[in-house]
Amino acid sequence: MAGRNVLVGGGTGFIGKRLGELLRKSNYNVLNVSRMPNVTSISWTSLEQSGLPRGSVAVVNLAGQQTMDFTKSWTPGFKQNVINSRVFTTKALATAIQKANDKPKVFVVITGVGAYEPSETNRYDESSPTTGKDFFSRLLIDWENAARVDPPVRLVIIRSGVVLGREGGMIKNMIVPFFFGLGGPLGSGQQYLPWIHVEDLTSLILFAIENENVKGVLNGVAPQVITNADFTKSFARAMSRPAFIPVPEFALNYLLHEERAMLMTKGQHVTPTRVLEYGFKYKYDNIDAACKECAHLL
Ligand SMILES: NC(=O)c1ccc[n+]([C@@H]2O[C@H](COP(=O)([O-])OP(=O)(O)OC[C@H]3O[C@@H](n4cnc5c(N)ncnc54)[C@H](OP(=O)(O)O)[C@@H]3O)[C@@H](O)[C@H]2O)c1
């Protein structure tokens, strides 16, 4: 279908698969950029050498080495991989867009709420500054800078909260312990947990592709602000299991490294002011409904 092609970096992952399904349902052709090219994916080298495939109306980047891969120690080499897999892939797509004669209308990059300094008192929306004080907010600055493209291509940066869905991310990591009644709040449980259901995040990406007035930074979070303890209660209720066993902060710091563990032990109060101003409608705007949808073992 001419003029309905979307190129997705990292489209083979948890969010990417769901986005691909939604795009195809909405009559787009989807081509991924992957480290393992096949009939539905081109390689990063091919993107660099041959440029943007013709007829791409939108480009999305979802590529990134999983930070919470518990089989990998938090070594300088792994940290570099976490950075490069986001910054270099975003830069490669931005460069291909800049060089293309036949330009896409929009470049959507999914980053994270790590842009905002963790705090129990600060309140953040899209107008809040990024501080670059810790590893993740420094990464976010480099990642988002790598995305720069010139108008008329619209740049949309979606700073996503924790993405809730059965097939990946946090829920996939915690569903088995919760099933056996071994779940509980992480650290104090009082840290904020910015979240979004995967169906809403993929709908927001489609909304950004299709609405020509959408541009700039959007906070990809649900409007309901919750803490880690609220999430734990809601998920345990949805699983019909108790969740009384807290995981102490020192244990997470010891097992995962303090710098990485802060993704779980610290949080930010983030609201999606611009997303709501654009009139985006959430399907899952409260955590109980989102947990109910994800809380099944198979
Ligand atoms: N899941 C969340 O809760 C969440 C929250 C906020 C932000 N995000 C961001 O959203 C993006 C997608 O998340 P996801 O949960 O869908 O991740 P995912 O399931 O791990 O998928 C990411 C994709 O990135 C590619 N990738 C992995 N390591 C790479 C590397 N070293 N170099 C280049 N590409 C690599 C892989 O594609 P190939 O194997 O095909 O190359 C993989 O399928 C990530 O950038 C993540 O930081 C996710």
The ligand as an ORCA input file, in Angstrom:
! r2SCAN-3c Opt
* xyz 0 1
  N       8.829     -1.768     28.759
  C       8.792     -0.694     29.540
  O       8.237     -0.699     30.673
  C       9.396      0.615     29.046
  C       9.224      1.775     29.826
  C       9.771      2.984     29.370
  C      10.492      3.015     28.186
  N      10.654      1.868     27.463
  C      11.472      1.922     26.240
  O      10.730      1.447     25.150
  C      11.599      0.756     24.250
  C      10.996     -0.631     23.949
  O      10.782     -1.325     25.160
  P      10.354     -2.878     25.158
  O       9.864     -3.168     26.520
  O       9.530     -3.191     23.976
  O      11.792     -3.548     24.996
  P      12.200     -5.015     24.450
  O      11.070     -5.960     24.514
  O      13.448     -5.378     25.162
  O      12.498     -4.727     22.917
  C      13.430     -3.798     22.497
  C      14.000     -4.159     21.149
  O      15.244     -3.456     21.047
  C      16.168     -4.204     20.288
  N      17.434     -4.287     21.033
  C      17.686     -4.929     22.205
  N      18.981     -4.806     22.541
  C      19.546     -4.064     21.555
  C      20.882     -3.623     21.325
  N      21.854     -3.909     22.185
  N      21.114     -2.876     20.209
  C      20.117     -2.591     19.322
  N      18.844     -3.012     19.483
  C      18.575     -3.738     20.592
  C      15.604     -5.618     20.120
  O      15.279     -5.802     18.739
  P      16.129     -6.821     17.798
  O      16.438     -8.027     18.649
  O      15.163     -7.107     16.698
  O      17.341     -6.082     17.363
  C      14.358     -5.634     20.984
  O      13.299     -6.358     20.397
  C      12.978      0.689     24.907
  O      13.808      1.674     24.383
  C      12.680      1.011     26.361
  O      13.751      1.704     27.000
  C      10.116      0.667     27.855
*
